[in-house]
Amino acid sequence: MGKVVEIRWHGRGGQGAKTASLLLADVAFYTGKYIQGFPEYGPERMGAPMTAYNRISDERLTIHSNIYEPDYVVVTDDTLLTSVDVTAGLKEDGAIIINTTKSPEEIRPLLKGYKGKVCTVDAKTISIETLGRYFPNTPMLGAVVKVSQVMDEKEFLEHMEESFRHKFAKKPEVIEGNMKALKRAMQEVKEI
């Protein structure tokens, strides 16, 4: 099997991590990739920690399990850093992308000795300023594509706009804000 990119999402119920992982899978599929996008369920409730996953490959995927050694980890809520081992199994040549107002340097001490790339983006501010409400999943989706380079950015944005046009057919006024949120996160993600 060729290069498989594995992504693990950590969020809280209701923040859209599951939706973002499924959107990423849909867009990767439309760019010709083989994909998997799935959540891991437990006793979920609004605000409870949850996990979702993506596998993206140029060749057929034959693995059907959770992801234990991800290339990338996305954390949609920085309060999870003290309660969930978000770096468990994370490859050091990958990266962790965290929604926070803090810099990567400020976050690194909270990551249990993780030596790989640390990326941060203020998805809260971006979503409030572009969408008028706190939806961290859209900016985090842009940030993970920028950091991982799992697909061409221009192609990603084109397919996301198509997806938003379909998803929000009855609310076209939200398409522009979602596109702005994706682009801004791609520009504003910081890394060390």
N, C-alpha and C positions, 0 to 999 in steps of 0.2 A: 504494500500500500504506500502511496506517496505521502507527502507532508500533510499531516492532519493538525489543524489548529484547534485546541480545546480551550474553552472559556467557561469559567464558573462565575455565576452571579450571586452575590449576597445582598439581600434587601430585607425589607419588612413588608408584610402583607399589606397591599393597597398602594405601594409606591411604584408599581409597574415593572419590577425586575423581570417577572415572568413574561409580560407583554413585550418588553424590550428584547428578551432572548428569542421570542417567537418572531418578532419583526426582523431581527438580524438573520434568522434562519430563512425567512421568506425572501429577503433581498438577496442573500447569498445564493439561494436556489435560482432566482431570476438572472443572476450573473453567470450561471452555468456550473455552479459548485454542487457537490453532494453535501447534504446537511442533516443535522439533527438539532432539534431545539426542544427541551423538555424541562418541566419543573420537578422538584422533589417535594412531595407532600408529606406532611406530618399533621399534627393537630393545628392547622393554620387558622388564624383569625387575624383581623385587622391589627397591624402593628407588631405581630409576632415575626421573629426571624424566619426567613425562607431562602431556599436555594433554587437556582435554575441553571441550565447548562446549554452549551452549544458545541457541536463538532462541525467543522467545516473542512472540506477536502476537495481536491481536484479529481479524486478517484472514489469509486464506490466505498462506502463505509460498511465494515463488517463487525464493528464493535458495538455492542448494545448494553452499556452499563453506565453507572454514574461516572463522573470524571474525578479521579483521585489525584492526578498529577497534571493540573492545568498549565497551559502556557500563559494564560492571562486570567486575572481575577478582577471582577468589577464589584465595587462596594458602593451601593446607592445610599447608604446611611452610615456616617462615620461613627455613630454611637455603637455600632456592631464591633468595632475594633477592640473594645474591652470585654465583650461577652462571647464572641465567636472567634475561633482560630482561622481567620480568613486566609492566612498564608500557608495553611496545611497543604503540603504536597506541591506548592507553587514552584515551578521551575525557575532557577536563578537567571536563565537567559530570556525569561519572559518579563512580565510586568504586572504590577497591581495598580489599578486606576480607582481612585477614591473620590467620592463627592464630599468635599469639605472646603471650608474657607481657609484652612491652614495650608502652608507650603509643604512640598515634599520633604524638606529638611525637618520640619516640625513633626511630621507624621512618622518618619522612619523609626524613631525610638519605640513606637507603639506596635511595631510589626514583628516582635519576637525574634529579632536577629536576622530577618530576611535581608539578603545582600543584593537582590536584583533591582531592577528599575522600579522606582516609585513615582507615580503620576497622580496629580490632583487636578480637580476642576470644580469650580463653584456652581454646581448644577442647580442649586436652589435659587441663587440670584439670576442665573440665566433663564430658568423657567419662569420665574415671577416676572422678569422684564420682557420676555418674549411671548409668554402664554397667558400672563395675568394670574396664574395660580401655580402652586408648587407641584410639578410633575417631574421628578428627577430622571425618569427613564429616558426621555427624548434626548436631553443633553448627554447622558451617560452613553447612550447608543453612539452618538457622534464621536465621543471621546475614545471609546474602545476601537472603533474603526480607524481613527487617526493613529492611535498608539500601535495597534496590532498590524496594520497594513494588510488585513486579511482580504481586502478587495480594493480595487481602484476607487479613490474618493469621489471622483466625478461620477462614475457609474453608480456608486452607492447613493449619492444625492439624487440622481435622476430616478432611480428605482424607488427611493423613499418618497419622493414627490408623487410618483404614480400610486404608491401604496396609500399615502395620505389622501389622495383624490378619491380613491375607492372607499377607504375607511370612513372618511368624513364627507361623503357625497351630499349628505343633508346638512352639513355644517361647514361649508367651504371657507368660512371666515377663519377657521383655526389652522388651515393648511400653511399659510404664510408664517404664522408664529412658530409652528413646529419646524418648518424649514430653517427659520432664523435660529432657533434653539440648537439644531444640529450643527449648523455652520459655525456658530459662535463657540460651541464647545470644542469643535475641531481646532479652532484658532487659539482658544484660551487654555487648553490643557497644558499643564506644566509638568516637567519631569526631571528627575536626577538619577 
